[in-house]
């Protein structure tokens, strides 16, 4: 059956229960016809076929002219009063009434309000249900993520604690090793100094393949007026350069009889240079021909002490210190005659030069 709009409320009639006006042929649903479903079932087919809508009924003469299709049409009862001779009783006689077959405007408003309210409630309920489900799913995902992150955090925290503990242990070991290395370095330096306490180092003597280093040392001691014999010299040799790129000749190291002999030799060299400031010890005094070059005689220092001695000389020169010398393997500096000597035992001691 095709869908037809109700002539009263203009809403499509989806149900089969409907009435068609015999006059205007318009269709009406049961609420607009003001007929209940139960009453509609009890009506005969003939009555349904002769049914007229309220609008068509209003056009009938001698009837109520309420020209409103959705207004309930109710005609006033006409009462005929007849006098009865017996008992003097008055009996009202009602005229036929039009059955209530349409809804009022208030009733229609209530129906629409109920339908709209029901639809809104259903829509809101569906939206809220959908949104709450989405929120619940998100919260569930967040909970799972937080659980995972919490587990990861605990694992990282445990590993971090282990790492910190290991680092602290390594630091303690490192400090102990530093102390041990420092102690061993000091002992090694003392041992090296003890082994070199009879040695003197001579720099500036040109190299020659046919050279006799013992005769060179003997000649040097004669020049400074502190002569030594070959028996006083246990060993003489040239040592490797600290820098291969240096053009200076290799140094000569002579091992003497004892530390006292070494000290006498060093004192004689210092005295000779002071007495001859214009003609200090040089290659010409040793009978070596060629270009004249200065000859330096000093204690045989360890490589670390040589580096420390060079650093002390450099800083002393920058700060105008007059004296830098070495005695018994120790480096000393002195600002002038009125100041005390400063012992330079390590690079940290260089900070004492101010």
C-alpha positions in Angstrom: 0.0 0.0 0.0 1.4 3.4 -1.0 2.3 5.9 1.8 -0.2 8.7 2.1 -0.1 11.8 4.2 -2.7 12.4 6.8 -5.0 15.4 5.8 -5.2 16.4 9.5 -1.5 16.3 10.8 0.1 16.0 7.3 2.3 13.1 8.6 2.7 10.1 6.4 0.4 7.3 7.4 2.5 4.1 7.8 -0.2 2.0 9.4 -3.0 0.2 7.5 -5.5 1.5 10.0 -6.8 4.6 8.3 -10.1 6.2 7.2 -11.0 7.8 3.9 -13.6 10.5 3.7 -16.5 9.6 1.4 -16.9 13.2 0.4 -13.3 14.7 -0.1 -11.6 11.3 -0.4 -8.8 12.5 2.0 -7.1 10.0 4.3 -6.9 10.4 8.1 -5.0 8.4 10.6 -6.8 7.2 13.7 -5.6 9.9 16.2 -6.7 12.7 13.8 -10.0 10.9 13.3 -10.3 10.7 17.1 -11.0 6.9 17.0 -9.2 4.4 19.1 -7.7 1.3 17.5 -10.1 -0.9 19.5 -13.1 1.0 18.3 -11.8 1.0 14.7 -11.7 -2.8 14.8 -15.3 -3.0 16.0 -16.6 -0.7 13.2 -18.3 -2.3 10.2 -17.1 -2.0 6.7 -20.2 -0.1 5.7 -19.7 2.5 8.4 -16.1 2.9 7.4 -17.1 3.4 3.8 -19.7 6.1 4.7 -17.4 8.0 7.0 -17.0 11.7 6.5 -14.2 13.9 7.8 -14.9 16.7 10.3 -14.4 19.3 7.6 -17.0 17.8 5.4 -19.3 17.3 8.3 -19.1 21.0 9.2 -20.4 22.0 5.8 -23.7 20.1 6.4 -26.6 22.6 7.0 -28.0 22.9 10.5 -24.8 21.6 12.0 -21.9 23.3 13.8 -19.7 25.4 11.4 -16.4 24.7 13.1 -14.4 24.7 9.9 -11.3 23.1 11.5 -10.4 19.6 10.3 -8.4 18.8 13.5 -10.9 20.4 16.0 -13.3 18.1 17.8 -16.8 18.6 16.5 -19.5 18.4 19.2 -23.1 19.6 18.5 -25.3 20.8 21.2 -27.9 18.4 22.4 -31.4 19.5 21.7 -33.7 18.5 24.3 -37.4 18.1 23.7 -39.5 18.3 26.7 -42.8 16.6 26.5 -45.3 16.6 29.2 -46.7 13.4 30.2 -50.1 13.2 31.5 -49.2 10.5 33.9 -47.0 11.3 36.9 -46.3 14.8 35.4 -42.7 13.5 34.3 -40.4 15.5 31.9 -38.1 13.2 29.7 -35.2 14.8 27.7 -34.8 13.5 24.1 -31.2 13.8 22.7 -30.6 14.4 19.0 -28.0 12.2 17.3 -24.4 13.3 17.9 -21.4 13.1 15.6 -18.9 10.6 16.9 -15.6 12.1 18.2 -13.5 11.3 15.1 -10.7 14.0 15.2 -8.0 15.3 17.6 -7.9 18.8 19.1 -5.0 21.2 18.7 -3.9 20.6 22.3 -4.0 16.9 21.8 -1.9 17.2 18.6 0.6 19.4 20.4 0.9 16.9 23.2 1.4 14.1 20.7 4.1 16.0 18.8 5.8 17.0 22.1 5.8 13.4 23.2 7.2 12.2 19.9 9.9 14.9 19.8 10.8 14.3 23.4 11.0 10.6 22.8 13.2 11.1 19.7 15.5 13.5 21.5 15.8 11.2 24.5 16.6 8.3 22.2 19.2 10.3 20.2 20.8 11.8 23.3 21.0 8.3 24.9 22.6 6.9 21.8 25.1 9.8 21.5 26.0 9.5 25.2 26.3 5.8 24.9 28.6 6.1 21.9 30.7 8.9 23.5 31.0 7.0 26.7 32.1 3.9 24.9 34.7 5.9 23.0 35.9 7.5 26.3 36.0 4.1 28.0 38.0 2.6 25.2 40.5 5.6 25.4 40.7 5.3 29.1 41.4 1.5 28.7 44.1 2.3 26.2 45.6 4.9 28.6 45.6 2.5 31.4 47.4 -0.1 29.3 49.9 2.5 28.2 50.5 3.7 31.7 50.9 0.1 32.9 53.5 -0.5 30.2 55.3 2.8 30.9 55.2 2.1 34.6 56.9 -1.3 34.0 59.4 0.3 31.7 60.1 3.0 34.3 60.7 0.5 37.0 63.1 -1.5 34.8 65.0 1.7 33.9 65.1 2.8 37.5 66.5 -0.6 38.6 69.1 -0.5 35.8 69.9 3.2 36.7 70.5 2.3 40.3 72.7 -0.6 39.3 74.7 1.7 37.0 75.1 4.4 39.6 76.3 1.8 42.1 78.7 0.5 39.6 79.9 4.0 38.7 80.5 4.8 42.4 82.5 1.6 42.8 84.5 2.4 39.7 85.2 5.9 41.1 86.4 4.4 44.3 88.6 2.0 42.4 89.9 4.9 40.3 90.8 6.9 43.3 92.6 4.0 44.8 94.4 3.4 41.5 95.4 7.1 41.3 96.8 7.0 44.7 98.7 3.8 43.8 100.0 5.2 40.6 101.1 8.4 42.3 102.9 6.5 44.9 104.6 4.2 42.4 105.5 7.2 40.2 107.1 8.9 43.2 109.0 5.7 44.0 110.1 5.3 40.4 111.3 8.9 40.3 113.3 8.4 43.5 114.8 5.2 42.1 115.8 6.9 38.9 117.3 9.8 40.8 119.2 7.4 42.9 120.5 5.7 39.8 121.5 9.0 38.3 123.0 10.6 41.4 126.6 10.1 40.0 125.8 11.2 36.5 126.5 14.5 34.7 124.9 15.5 31.4 126.9 17.5 28.9 125.1 19.3 26.1 126.4 21.2 23.1 129.4 19.0 22.2 129.3 18.3 18.4 129.3 14.6 17.3 132.2 13.0 15.5 132.6 9.4 14.5 136.2 9.2 15.8 135.5 11.0 19.0 136.8 9.8 22.4 134.2 10.8 24.9 136.4 10.0 28.0 139.1 12.3 26.7 136.5 15.0 26.1 135.3 14.8 29.7 138.9 14.8 31.0 139.7 17.8 28.9 136.5 19.6 30.2 137.6 19.0 33.8 141.0 20.4 33.1 139.5 23.6 31.6 137.4 24.2 34.7 140.4 23.5 37.0 138.8 20.4 38.6 140.8 17.7 36.8 139.6 14.1 36.8 141.4 11.0 35.6 140.0 8.3 33.5 139.7 6.1 36.6 137.2 8.6 38.0 134.9 8.1 35.0 133.1 4.8 35.0 131.1 5.2 31.8 130.5 7.8 29.1 127.9 7.6 26.3 125.6 9.7 24.1 121.9 9.3 24.8 119.0 9.6 22.3 117.3 12.9 21.6 114.0 13.6 23.1 112.9 15.1 19.8 114.2 13.5 16.6 113.6 16.7 14.7 116.1 18.6 16.8 119.3 19.7 15.1 121.3 19.8 18.3 123.8 17.1 18.9 123.0 14.2 21.3 123.8 14.8 24.9 126.8 13.1 26.6 126.1 11.3 29.9 129.1 10.5 32.1 128.9 8.3 35.2 131.5 9.4 37.8 132.9 7.6 40.8 130.5 9.0 43.4 128.0 11.8 43.9 130.6 13.9 45.7 132.8 13.9 42.6 129.8 14.9 40.5 128.9 17.8 42.8 132.6 19.1 42.8 132.5 19.0 39.0 129.2 20.9 38.8 130.4 23.5 41.3 133.6 24.0 39.2 131.6 24.6 36.1 129.4 27.2 37.8 132.6 28.9 39.2 134.3 29.0 35.8 131.3 30.6 34.1 131.0 33.2 36.8 134.7 34.0 36.6 134.5 34.2 32.8 131.1 35.8 31.9 132.4 36.9 28.5 134.1 33.6 27.8 131.9 30.9 29.3 132.5 27.2 28.7 132.3 26.4 25.0 133.5 24.0 22.3 136.7 26.1 21.8 137.8 25.3 25.3 137.6 21.6 24.5 139.8 21.9 21.5 136.9 21.3 19.0 137.3 23.2 15.8 134.5 24.8 13.7 131.8 27.1 14.9 132.0 28.0 18.5 129.0 26.9 20.5 128.3 26.9 24.3 128.6 23.8 26.4 126.3 23.1 29.3 127.0 20.8 32.2 124.2 19.8 34.5 122.8 16.9 36.6 121.4 14.0 34.6 117.6 14.4 35.1 114.8 12.0 34.4 112.5 12.9 31.4 109.7 14.0 33.8 112.1 16.3 35.7 113.5 17.7 32.4 110.0 18.6 31.4 109.3 20.1 34.8 112.5 22.1 34.6 111.7 23.5 31.2 108.2 24.5 32.4 109.6 26.2 35.5 112.1 28.1 33.4 109.4 29.3 31.0 107.0 30.5 33.7 109.9 32.0 35.8 110.9 34.0 32.7 107.3 35.2 32.2 107.0 36.4 35.8 110.6 37.9 36.0 112.1 35.3 38.3 115.9 35.6 38.4 117.0 32.1 39.5 116.1 28.6 38.3 118.4 25.7 39.2 118.5 22.0 39.9 120.0 20.3 42.9 120.0 16.6 43.6 117.3 16.1 41.0 115.0 18.8 42.4 113.9 21.9 40.6 114.0 25.2 42.5 113.1 28.8 41.6 113.8 32.1 43.3 112.4 35.5 42.5 115.5 37.5 43.7 118.1 37.6 46.5 115.5 38.8 49.0 113.0 35.9 48.5 113.1 32.3 49.5 113.6 29.4 47.1 110.5 27.5 45.9 110.7 23.8 45.4 108.9 22.6 42.2 108.0 18.9 42.8 105.2 18.6 40.2 103.3 20.6 37.6 100.8 21.6 40.3 103.7 23.3 42.1 104.1 25.7 39.2 101.1 27.6 40.6 103.4 28.6 43.4 105.3 30.8 41.0 103.3 34.0 41.2 
